[in-house]
Amino acid sequence: MTLLTKLCLATFCSATILIVTILPAEYGIDATGLGKKLGLLALSKSSNTTSFKHELSFNIGNYDPKAERINESVQGLIHLEEVPFQSQVIDIEIEDLGEVEYKFIMPSDTSFVYSWEVLNSRGEGVYYDFHGHPSSADAKHYPDKFEMAYARGEGTSQNGSFTSPFSGYHGFYFMNIEEGPIIVRLVISGYWQDHQEMYRAIEGKVIKNVKF
C-alpha cells in the first residue's frame, strides 16, 4: 500500500466518523440518517437545552473614579488598611532564666504574618504565650483584667498569620527554658501602629514593665 493510498484511506475514515457520529451528536446534523438510528440526535438536543441558573453577585457599590477611597469591595478578597505595610526583623535577647514580652499596637481587624525562631537553641527553647489585651483607655469596655489568648506552648519556632480581634496590644511573651542566654528572632510583616518591648524580668525580678 502506497503512502498516498494510506493518506486517502485515513481521510475517508475521518470524514465518515465526522458525518456519521460527531455532526449528529454535537450539532444535530444527520445527513445519513444513522444518527437517529444510533440515538446520537438525542445527545445534541440534551446539550443544547442545558441552562445555568446560578448568577454571580458582588457587593460592589457604584464605581467613582475620583474617589480617594473605595469603601466597598468584593467581600473576602481585599481589606483596606489605614496604617502602612511594614516589615521588621527583631532579635530579642533573653537572659538565662529570663522573660520578655513584646507587643504590637494594632487597630481591630488588621493583620500580620510572622515567624519566630530561637537562633542558638541547645534544648527546649522557650515557653511562649501569644495573646492580646486592650489599652488602658479601652479597658473599661472589657471585663476586669481582660486578655485573649491565641497560642501557647513550648518550642523553638513558630510560623503563622494573625488578625486582631480588637484594638489594643497584641504580641508574644517568651520565657527562656534553656540553660544560658538565647536570642529569639522575630520576622514580621503586616500592619501595626507601633511596637516595643513591654516587659522583661530575670529570675523573677522585673527589669522593665511598660504601662499601657
N, C-alpha and C positions, 0 to 999 in steps of 0.2 A: 504494500500500500504506500503510495507516494505521500509526501508532505502536503501537497495541495489537496489530495483526497481526504487526508485527516482533518485539515482545516475546514473543508466544506462539510464534513460529517459533524464536526463539533458545532459549527454554526447552525446546521439544521436542527441538532438536538436542543440547542439553547433556545432557538426560535419556537420549537414545539412546546417546551416547558413554559415559555412566556405566554403563548397563546392559550394553551390548554389549562394551566393552573394559576399562574400569577395574575393575569388580567381578570379572570372571573372572581378570584378570591379577594383581590385588593380593590379593584375598580368596578366590578360588576359587568365587565365586557365579556360576553360569552359567544365568540364568533363560531365555534364548532358545535355548541350545544352540549359538550361534555361537562362543562362547568356545572350545569344544572343537575345532570345525572350523578355527578360525583359529590354534590352537596356543597360546592365551593361558593355558589352565589349567596348562600345564607351567611357565609363569613363576611362578605362585603357589606351586607345590609346591617349586620350587628356592629361592625366597626364604624359605619357611617352614622349610626344613631347614638353613639356614646356621647354623653354630656358630662361636663364637670360643673358641679353645683357649688363647690367651695369658692368663696370670694375672699381675696386678701383685703384686710382693712388695716389702716395705720392711724395712730393717734398723733397726727401731724396737723398743726394749725396752718393758716394761710401764710405763705412764704413772703416775707418782706425783705427785699434785698438791701434796704437802707438800715435795717435794724442792727444795733450793736451786739445784741444777744438774742438767740433763738431760744425761747423758753420751753418749747415743746419739741420732742423728737421721738423717734421710734423707741418705745419702751424696751429697756434691756440692752440696747446697742450702744448708747452713749450717755455719759453723765458729765455735765459741765461743772467745772471747779472754779471757785473764787480765788484760790491760792495757786501759785505757780508750781509746776512739776519740779521736783528736786531729787538728787541722788547723793548719798553720803556713804562713806566708808568710815566707821567709827571703831577704834581699838579701845576696848575697856580693860584696863589693868586691874586685876583683883588680887589683893594680898592673900597670903596664907591665912585661912580662917576668916576671909573677908566676904563682905556682902555689898552689892551695888544695885541701885535701882535707877534705870534710865528711861525717861518718858518723852513722848511726843505730844505736843498740844495740837489737837485736831478739831475742826468743826465736825458736826454729825454728818454721817453718810459720805465720808471721804475715805480714800483707800491708799494703802501702800503694799508693796511686796517686799519680802525681807528674807535674809538668810544670816544666821549667826553660827559661829564655829569656835571652839576652843583651839587656838592655834598650836599650843605646845602641850597638848593633853598627854598625861602619862598614866591616867587612870579613869575614874568615873566622870570626870568633867565637872559639871555644875548641877545644882538643883536650880530649876528655873520656874518662874511664875509669870506668865503673860496675862496682864489684867488692865483694867481701866477704872477711873473714877472721875466724877465731875469736879470742876473748880470750886473753890470755897464760895465764890459768888453764886454758883448754881446749886450748891449743896442743899439749900433749903427746899428745893423742889424734889428731893430724893429722900428715901429713908435714912435714918441716922447711920453714919459710917458706911454708906453705900459704896460698893465697888462690884465690878463684874469680872469674873474670871473667864479667860479664853483658852488657856492651855497651861498645864503644869506637869512637871515630872523631873527626871534626871537624864543627863546625856551630854554628849559632846557637840551636837549640832542640831539645827532645825531649819526648815525652809517652809515658807508659807505666804499667804496673802491675807489681808485684813481690811475690813470696812468698819469704821467707827459707828457703833450704835447710838452714841450720844456725844455731844460736845464735851471736851474735857481732856484729861491726861491719860494717854494710853501707851503702854510700853512694858519693859522687861525688868524683872528682879532676878539677879543671879547670885547664888551662894557657892563659893568655892568649896568643893568637897574632895579636892585632891590635896596632896602634901606639897607645899610650896606655892609660890605665886603663879598665876596664869594670865593669859590675855584672851579675851573674847572679842573676836572681830565680827561686827555687825555691818552687813551690807544692806542698804535700804533705799528704795526708790518709790516716790509717790507724792502725796500731798499732806503738808502739815504747816502749821504757823510758826512753830519754834520747837526746839528740843534741847534737853540738858540732863545732866546727872542730877538726880533729886535726892539720893540717899547713899551714904557709904558708912560702913562700920567694919571694925576689925576686932575679932574675938568678942563680939557683942558690944563693944564700945563705939558709940556713934561719933563719927568724924565729920559727917556732913548731913544736914537734914533741911532741905529747902521747903518752905511753906508754900502751899498752893492755894 
